[in-house]
Amino acid sequence: MPDLVATVTTSEKRKNLLILLRGGSRSWDEIKTQLNVTASGMLPQIKILEDEGLIVKEGRSYRLTDVGRLVAFHLDTFDSTMTVIDQQRKYWNEHDISALPWEFLVRLGELKNPRIVEAGIEESFEPHNQFLEMILRSEKVAGISPIVHPVYPRFFLSLAQEGREVRLILSKNAFNKIKKEYYDLLLEGIQYENASLAIYDDPLKFAFIVTECFFSISMFTTSGIFDSKQDMVSAEPSAIKWGEDLFSYYSDLSHQVNRKGRY
């Protein structure tokens, strides 16, 4: 293992200090308090980081060097990504995460404190009920879906009728199903100024909703089956921002449906 890699990964004290200093210089007293360390336990680690050129002492405070700032940035990203994966390792292993764009996979650490909303065999629609209840607490809703649940067309139309902002992107197959089975609801919904619908031409292998309150994603399993019984949900601001950016990414690649139901 290269010396620098060993320096930043083999000691929790050194790693935590580098991440702490990303927020700016800290005095020795601040370091002791915020990291809950003693002088005998921390000063040798500080000396190692100084010798490696990652931090420097200025007066009574320590700050990152330019190289230290770069290392700390990637260390923080790595640490947060590993935490998110570890918190829901079974979910990530069983679902096809390759469906997500690479630039969002490398930001996976932003989906902090994820929880799984799951239904048992005897409660097939429970995730949908919890999901709908969370949406009802929101004023702005944006989502993408390759599937059409029977409850969704009328539910999202009711949100638009109430004046909430509703922006949806559907796969081509999902849109064709809406046109065939819920045409009247479709035509009414796209007349509202606060509602929009777009079509993504290529296959979609996940569905998600993001509001100002939460982010939720449903994915296909590694065997190619859409998992409608498990939603991964996070209410952390970073997860909401991740979802908003993901929606914008697909919005730029989609075709808007006009007031006549065409695109």
Order of alpha helices (4+ residues) and beta strands (2+ residues): alpha-alpha-beta-alpha-alpha-beta-beta-alpha-alpha-alpha-beta-alpha-beta-alpha-beta-alpha-alpha-beta-beta-beta-beta-alpha-beta
